[in-house]
Amino acid sequence: MSLQQHVAKRQKTTENVPIVNFVYKGRPKINIPAGVSHVTTSQRVRKIKEEYFLYCRTLRFLSIGQSVQEIERSAFQGCTYLTTVELQEGIKIISSGAFRGCTSLLEIDVPKTVETIERDGFQGCAALKHVRCHYDEGLLDDIGDRAFMNCSSLVDVTLPQEVTYFGEEVFKNCTSLCAVAWPECEHIPSDTFKGCTSLVGVEIPVIDGLYIAESAFTGCAHLINIWVPAYYSRPSDLFSFFIFLSCERMMIPGEDGQDRFVNRLQRIRDRYTNLPVHMVCYYSSLATVEELVEVFNTENALKEENIQDCHGLTPFHVVAASANLRIDLFQCLVDHYPIEVLERKDKNGQMMMEYLIEHKSSHAVPLVKLAIQKLAMDRFNMQRLGQSKEAELLRRFELIRSDNDTVTRMEHFDSFKKFARYCVMTATTSLIELALWKMKMNRGQKEDLEADDTSRTDCRCQCGADIVIGNVFGYLCKSRSDLFSDGHDERYSTSAVC
């Protein structure tokens, strides 16, 4: 059973359980009623005492009022049915293990008054998908060791720029985390992103003296969108170029031995030199459309040699692998680049669309749809498709939704892609057949053919279309490298089209 199914089963199990309300007033734990499901706090409470609701497995809803300034150690640890937590402004400290092991908690909005999330604060919250902090106005300054470790469903995390201290292993084993915008913190500690197997992008600000621990990105095999303009390593870190040792997507075919790691580090430092469009897209959390347009107005922005970086990434790839999936920046790129740039592959053979489809954030879907409209819908003359094909194409397009999980999103996208390819191929084969039929008619007896329906039918059947299309169809499918003609599908075979 998947984690999502497990959480859904728990929610369904508790639907008919009676609601038992409890107002926390800071009194001894003995006053907690049996089966408590909903907890709120009194206006006079300043702290929630340590271990007060420890392993309270009936608790489902928690609302903490403005008067509360601190949630003490392990206050809600092991509340495995807790799905909703509302934190009001006023709280300053989330102490160690406060919500550790709350395996049904789905999301958390951190108030701007929070200054510290101590070690293990949300460790093991396996269903937690979204962590939202105030990017510009928040007071959050300190995130302790393992604060979000083993949050295997975590997709989006917004970190305030003001964070100055990170403990170790903060996001370790967050296997669904795709991209992060790192704050202006000078230290990326050991094992910060270790085991983040879905991580493709990390936006790192330009910081003098940035230190990256050697094991910070261990196991981040898919990491590709990262730029480190300058950083230092401690004297003992003689092999600092091994920082990105396990980042397999950064490998360039043909490089062997130790040189490939040294070269990889050098490429990361130099990758966006003289690529201003890439640079603006990389800093998507800070960039504006006006800045991007200004860059496009420079002399060399659209030159062929500036479209892809050393890893083959186009600006479309960079946006698709970023923490802030900005549709306004994406639209600006679509307006300035020719359509074929959307279909270019990086040196790992990945198109921009594949990065978007694999991105677990729901914010990827509007960009997917915009790309589809540019790549497919705008190419088709919808009226010529016929009413039934047009309706089916639009139906499959609408199935790609923000509420889809990544697997379902991929399935719906593949379904749309295959049907779009089928539409292209039926239109192509119809044109070939008509052209061959016309050639056959022009060779003789044109007047007889026009007067005799039987002769016309015989001519059409004998024009050679079945042979030509049968031989050409597979070639057409395999020779086209664009997104909607990248292979042969048996369900839409030659016989089906002909």
Steps between C-alpha positions, in 0.01 A plus 500: 500500500639841400541783749217697337267201524601447862421864591171488307404182685573668832289802406213275390529299822462815709212653300232347721695531825326749733672835545638550850610860556761605755617849593858494623549725804842384614367277775636155591478234232250300704224735378517381138171326417508155344470498121581872460498587127498882479727721710499879532687719749384745766578869448721508811727210411862591419648152454385151414681279747744233393357159409149621590331328205775240448365207292143633515384288208141629495602863438410617149475880511713759684456878516758698700398855592695828489590493869717188467868582456660157527415138428726306735692180440303207349168668580323326209750227418346182363151644439464276198145607405568875519431640151443874555705750703413870511770723646414866570746788502655539841676166526881532508647157573413154371709286733681174431279215387184711535327327208735210449333192355168670417469277198163633377584872511454635146628859505625772731493879469774644721396844638740787439554537877671159528870548573618142558410150388711276721647160417259226393213753498317323216716194452319199359185685392470263206184654348616863530495652149521876543698719741437870450702769675491875440768560236563871560344594834559193715714501815608136468874498564587153628406154365642216709641157414265262321212749517331348191694176464306202360211718382477276196198677344640854533468670161508875569693686766527879512798617703531860625801692374593593857588147619863515618540159661421151376573185693610177335271259314215754484350353180663158506294232324235744379460284193224708336675837529569627147649846543597747772590868509780518758494807729791735562666254735875460463508133592340196334573240769570128483225278357262795452352344186635149536270245341281761327467280193252728319697822550575664163564863591645712781502878467804631689542877547830673432665488844861581577660213687229242445598166653354175368562186705633207300195281569237774452370350174582132546256282308347787299534309174259725306647836607583703190382859546750651744750783471770569756686813388750494787544306821774389732586170665678441826871412481419142599258460206772407251250337268230767500428423135330181623210713629309411185644150469164321493321756283489274197311737271795740514725249330612572147535190275863415430652630824686244709689481825553776753495767229126459452437617858741793476350602167148461639575750777657743254197475271268580791703813572514616137177364353308829469792719397381709203152342523288783644164341412595184691615711793170688530304173476723333761412772753130454435404584860652848461475577128237714328361473149630851431854384577461205264365718219790739551745212463329384180555848357878461527698411191603140568206366701342301215817376333509126440808444717323663796185287494646198686752489783782250551250234615267568207238681711294767327335779702182288480682217681623743765149628576359145498761390758459797733335539839277781375319380190427843356246493218569867419870427437406190303258699283770760435734224378227359276449846349868546414635158397404297192282199573778248432689620810217358712583154365876504545654233718776545756806276507304242699245477219233678705261755354365789700155338506639193675636720780158661542309172498737351759480811720277394789370851571146579382639834376659309210164430335430853361845494338433153357177622345661814360773289341244256357301784348812635335635163386181327395174691515631801309641269233172333423228648290233383743222532244676262263538237770130440500257558782550165673882515498497861615269415789710199602824700485353774720361241743840340548657844537263591784584178688848641576417678826677651800338253738653203317788320665810471283423148377144590398623823340750301292234251396263776383783680321604179321137440403476850352836467324412167338165622378656820367756290314218285365324813371819617329559163339143455376515845343838417341391165360178651362704758309730226364204290391327793329822596320553143370135474397524825307815378323323177402201692366718734295668214317197425288124454471438807715158561343394136552609508861305818567183348350526152655502463880609135474801593288586777746492255788714247313746773412526608861555141617767444233689827540769338716421692820485184707857408399649849525333587831586161647870560428507871582290503818762348730767728358283807562447397862868433572663778297314787665676610821234740624298440813192359330671269251769327705417135445264239367192397697342166414155628597522746210665265255523519122201276456291717729585814307469350155 
